[in-house]
C-alpha cells in the first residue's frame, strides 16, 4: 500500500479535500485503484448529530456512516463507495481506546496519548486502506499544521512514515498565497507553515499553492529555495469555477507523473481512462449555453446560511444538467423567510423547478409546507427529499384529502392525522441506529409510475437517513384521493408522486449521495428536463 498524506497550512478551508480528490482522480485516470481517508480532529464520534451550519452537509454512506462532506467529494471524484471507517474522528479514536481499556485489553498499563492513541490511529488508517484493496490511499488531515487538536495525528503519521518501507509515503502540503496590493504573491505564510510542519518531524514532498491567479515562476522559485522542495514539485492550484477541471489543471504541471515515480508505483492492472475528460468537456459545452436558456431552480431549505449544507444536491443537479445537456442554476431560499415574507413565496413563480431537501426539527417547517403547497397548486416541477417528501404527503393530506391538521409526529405528537410517524412503529427494517434508518436499502418500484419511467428498473438501491416515514394507516385513504406511492421497502412507502402534475415526486431516500459526474442520478436529470419543458 502506498500513502499520500495531504496537510494544510496558513488557514483552514483551503480545499484540501478537493486537492486530495483531484490527485486521486488523476491516479485513477492512469489505471490505479485509489481510496481516501479523512481525519477530523474533533471530539464528536461522527458527524451524525452535528449541525450542517458548522461543518456543512452530513454525508451518508452505503454502510450507514454519517461522515464529513469531504467523503462525498472523494466518492464523486474517485467513483467509489466508501465506508464509515474512512472517516476518523478524535471522538471515535478516544472511544475505541477507552472501551478497550475498560475491557482490560491493556493489562493494567497506564493508557497514554503515546503510544495508545497514536497506535489506534495507525491501526485505523491501515485497516481502512487494506480493506479497500486500493493501490494508493490518500489521507487528508483536517485543520492546519500546528493546531493543538491534530498534534497526535501528526505524531502518528510521523511514526507510520518510519514504519513503512522507504518511499511508501509522500506528503502534499496545501497552503495559501496572498496577493498584496501590488500583485505580489506573498510566500512568508507558506514558509512559516512548512517550518511548523518540520518541528513535528515531517517535511512536505510537494507544495500545492492555492491562489487567485496561477503561481508566478518567481513565486515557485522562492518556495523551492526556502522550503527545500524541487521547483517542479511546487504546484499551482489557482481558483477554477468548475471543480471537476482541477484534476487536469494540476496534472498538467506534472504532479501525477512525479507521484507515480516517487512512490515507485508499478504498472497498473487497469487501462487508463478517458471518461473524466469527456465528462468535463461536456460540462464546458453546457456551461456555454446562454443564461437566458438555462433552467432556474429554487432550493428551499432550513440551512441556507451555509451553502455547503446542500453540497451534494448542488453537485447532483450539475451532473443531471450535464447528462441532460441543459444548463441549470440553483438559488437557495430560506424557508424561514417564506414564513415571514409572502413576496418570497410568490417569487417561486419565477422558477422553473423547486427542490425541498431534507431537514430535522420545527424551525422553518411551516415555510417548507407552504413551498410544497405552492409547487403543487402552481404545477411547478418539484422534488422533495427526506423531509421534503414527508411535507408533500402532509400537504396532500391537509389540503386535498380533507385531513385538517395532518402532521408528522416529529412536530406534533397529538395530531389527529399522524400521516408521518416514526419508522420503528411502521416497518420491520433491520439496520437502524436507534430508530434511525440510515444507509443503503433496496426500494421496489411500482409499474406505470413516474418513478418507473425515471429509473427504468424494478428496484433501485439508495441511501436513507430518516426517523420518520409514511404511516401505513393512512395510505389507502391518500391513494383513494389520488396520491401515488410508487416505491416501497417491505410495504413501507418510500416514493410519492402526483400523476396529474407535470413533474411532482418525493423520495424518502437521498438520491444526491449516489450521484456521480459520469453517472448522474436519474431523478435529477429528469427534474432538469421537466424544468426545461416548464420553461417553454
Secondary structure, DSSP 8 states (H G I E B T S, - for coil): -EEEEEEE-SSS-S-HHHHHHHHHHHHHHTT--EEEEEEE-SS-SSSTTS-HHHH---EE-TTS-EE-HHHHHHHHHHT----GGGEEEHHHHHHHHHHHHHTTTTTT----IIIIIHHHHHHHHHHHHHHHT-SEEEEEE-S-TT-GGGHHHHHHHHHHHHHS-TTSEEEEEEEE-EE-TTS-EE-HHHHHHHHHHHHTT---SEEEEEESS---HHHHHHHHHHHT--GGGEEEEE--SSGGGHHHHHHTTTHHHHHHHHTT----SS----HHHHHHHHHHHHHTS-GGGSEEEEEEES-TTSGGGGHHHHHHHHHHHHHHT--EEEEEEEHHHHHH-HHHHHGGGG-SEEEE----SSTTHHHHHHHHHHHHHTT-EEEEETHHHHHHHHHHHHHTS--TT-EETTT-TT-S-EEEEEHHHH-----EETTEEEEEEEEEE-TTSHHHHHH-SSEEEEEEEESEEE-GGGHHHHHHTT-EEEEEETTEEEEEE-TTSSSEEEESS-GGGG--SSS--HHHHHHHHHHHHHH-
